[in-house]
Amino acid sequence: LREVVLPCLHELGERWEHGEVSVAEEHFASSLLRGRMANLARGWGQGHGPLALLACPPGERHDLPLLAFGIVLHRNGWRVSYIGADTPLEDIARTAADLRPDLVVLAAVIPERFEGLDADLSRLARIAPLALAGAGATPVVAQANGALLLTGDPVTAAEQIPPVDRHRQDARRPQPVEADDS
């Protein structure tokens, strides 16, 4: 994922931004990658590990990095419930209240996707531990909402989540990281 898929996604986005590929070509390539990644994600809701709920906030349509994150998280022993792109926060909160996940991860590629959502994010963080990921997640927003800030590419971010001890039923729940004042 880190060596092939993520660089491919990055290059595809750059080429689209510079007008080197059409929207149709970008959609075709994204759909092809989504299908391949979905095959890697089969069965990720099954098992006995802790549960992570993954979604993108309203307006965020770039969910392929979140799929990559979920694949790595599952390989580390987590069960994954994947909602996907452009999800209303009320629906994420309702799903979190129903599923009682050990972690909710919201990912966005631009900071504007989290703007104006503090009340909803704080409410979500009271339902389940919350993590914010992607280039759109900032330390300010994470700290203001009691969320863990996941940094780096999706593979690195998933590796930041404590792995599951397969000999214990209870997982270490990720905790928000205090902001560094430096």
C-alpha positions in Angstrom: 0.0 0.0 0.0 2.7 2.5 1.0 5.0 1.8 -2.0 2.4 1.4 -4.8 -1.2 2.4 -4.0 -0.6 5.6 -2.1 2.0 7.1 -4.5 -0.3 6.2 -7.4 -3.2 8.0 -5.7 -1.0 11.0 -5.0 0.2 11.2 -8.6 -3.3 10.8 -9.9 -4.5 13.7 -7.8 -1.6 15.9 -8.9 -2.2 15.1 -12.6 -5.9 15.8 -12.2 -5.1 19.1 -10.4 -2.8 20.1 -13.3 -5.3 19.2 -16.0 -3.2 16.3 -17.2 -6.0 13.8 -16.7 -9.8 14.3 -17.1 -12.3 13.8 -14.4 -13.5 10.6 -16.2 -9.9 9.2 -16.2 -9.5 10.1 -12.5 -12.8 8.4 -11.7 -11.9 5.3 -13.7 -8.5 4.9 -12.0 -10.0 5.6 -8.6 -12.8 3.0 -9.2 -10.2 0.5 -10.3 -8.1 1.1 -7.1 -11.2 1.0 -4.9 -12.2 -2.4 -6.3 -8.7 -3.8 -5.6 -8.6 -2.3 -2.1 -12.1 -3.6 -1.3 -10.9 -7.1 -2.0 -8.1 -6.6 0.6 -10.8 -5.4 3.0 -13.0 -8.4 2.8 -14.0 -9.8 6.2 -12.5 -6.8 8.1 -15.6 -6.6 10.3 -15.2 -10.1 11.6 -13.1 -11.4 14.5 -12.6 -10.6 18.1 -10.4 -7.5 18.1 -11.5 -4.0 19.0 -13.8 -2.2 16.6 -12.9 0.9 14.6 -15.6 3.0 12.9 -14.1 4.8 9.8 -15.7 7.7 7.9 -15.1 10.9 6.1 -16.8 14.1 7.3 -19.4 15.9 5.2 -18.1 17.1 1.9 -15.1 14.8 1.9 -15.3 12.5 -1.1 -11.6 11.2 -1.0 -12.1 8.0 0.9 -9.4 5.8 -0.7 -6.7 6.8 1.9 -9.2 5.8 4.6 -9.7 2.4 3.0 -5.9 2.0 3.1 -5.9 3.0 6.7 -8.6 0.4 7.5 -6.8 -2.4 5.7 -3.6 -1.8 7.8 -5.7 -1.4 11.0 -7.4 -4.8 10.3 -4.0 -6.4 9.7 -3.1 -5.3 13.2 -6.0 -7.2 14.6 -8.8 -4.6 14.6 -12.3 -5.1 13.3 -13.4 -2.3 10.9 -16.8 -0.8 10.2 -16.4 1.4 7.2 -19.0 4.1 6.5 -17.1 5.9 3.8 -17.1 9.3 2.1 -19.2 12.4 2.7 -21.0 11.2 5.8 -23.2 13.5 7.9 -21.8 13.7 11.5 -25.3 13.0 12.9 -25.2 9.6 11.1 -21.6 8.9 12.3 -22.7 9.7 15.9 -25.8 7.5 15.7 -23.7 4.6 14.3 -21.1 5.1 17.0 -23.8 5.0 19.7 -25.2 1.8 18.2 -21.9 0.0 17.6 -20.0 1.3 20.6 -16.6 1.2 18.7 -13.3 1.4 20.5 -12.2 4.1 18.1 -13.9 6.4 15.6 -11.6 7.8 12.8 -12.6 10.7 10.6 -10.3 11.5 7.6 -10.2 14.5 5.3 -7.7 15.8 2.8 -8.3 19.5 3.5 -8.8 21.4 6.8 -12.0 23.0 5.6 -13.8 19.7 6.0 -13.5 20.0 9.8 -14.3 23.7 10.0 -17.4 24.6 11.9 -17.8 21.0 13.3 -16.4 21.5 16.8 -19.7 20.9 18.6 -20.4 17.7 16.6 -16.9 16.5 16.9 -16.9 17.1 20.7 -20.2 15.2 21.0 -18.8 12.3 18.9 -15.7 12.2 21.2 -18.0 11.8 24.2 -19.6 8.7 22.5 -16.3 7.0 21.6 -12.6 7.8 21.4 -12.1 10.0 18.3 -9.1 10.3 16.0 -8.7 12.7 13.1 -6.6 11.8 10.1 -5.4 13.0 6.8 -3.9 16.2 5.6 -7.0 18.1 6.7 -6.6 17.1 10.3 -4.8 19.7 12.3 -3.4 19.7 15.9 -5.7 22.7 16.8 -8.9 20.9 15.7 -7.8 17.6 17.3 -6.9 19.2 20.6 -10.1 21.4 20.7 -12.2 18.3 20.4 -10.4 15.8 22.6 -9.3 13.8 19.6 -6.1 11.8 18.8 -4.3 13.3 15.8 -3.1 10.7 13.4 -0.2 12.0 11.2 1.6 10.8 8.2 0.4 8.7 5.3 -2.5 6.3 6.0 -0.3 3.3 6.6 1.9 5.2 9.1 -1.3 6.6 10.7 -2.7 3.1 11.2 0.6 1.9 12.6 0.3 4.7 15.3 -2.8 2.9 16.7 -1.7 0.4 19.4 -1.7 -3.2 18.0 -4.0 -5.7 19.5 -2.6 -8.1 22.0 -4.3 -11.3 20.6 -4.0 -13.0 24.0 -6.1 -10.3 25.7 -9.7 -9.5 24.9 -9.5 -5.9 26.0 -7.5 -3.6 23.7 -5.6 -0.5 24.8 -7.9 2.3 23.8 -6.1 5.1 22.0 -6.0 8.3 23.9 -5.8 11.9 22.7 -2.3 13.3 22.7 -1.6 16.5 24.5 -0.6 19.3 22.2 3.1 20.2 22.2 3.5 23.9 23.0 6.7 24.2 21.1 
